[in-house]
């Protein structure tokens, strides 16, 4: 279950820039080392070693991905990037069933209403973290209208957690109607 937590956008961008730079340096180092090693071991002096260079770079990419996922992902340095990835992944889960969500909202289904509210809150935070206020300004009317509809139904507005049961409920709701 994903939960939206308050994060300072400037701190988030600083941390993600730092982790991105670290990953880029790791990739460049590993790619160069692997490419050099593969051409030295399997290449021919003065010959065409493109495929060995390419295989070395691909091996460096694979090692970088493994290092990030197995060693760095849970470290404090990657906290902001990991949170951003989980936020975007959670929003994508809702986007994938958005036609069901909107159908449920049109019927006044509480799970669909809560899910759309979570989506709006998460999208708002994502745009703030990424510094993309122009995209967000285009959705203000929709967000406000949905918030008012939730208030009219007496539903809690702070939907900061993505409940997987809502996704299942909305899928089932839309499939049976």
NORLINSUL-V714527 format. One record per helix or strand of 3 or more residues. SS is the DSSP state (alpha for helix, beta for strand). FROM is the first residue (numbers start at 1). TO is the last residue. If there is no record, write none. Layout:
# NORLINSUL-V714527
[[SS	FROM	TO] [SS	FROM	TO]]
This chain:
# NORLINSUL-V714527
[[alpha	9	42] [alpha	50	72] [alpha	76	95] [alpha	98	106] [alpha	110	130] [alpha	133	137] [alpha	140	153] [alpha	164	176]]
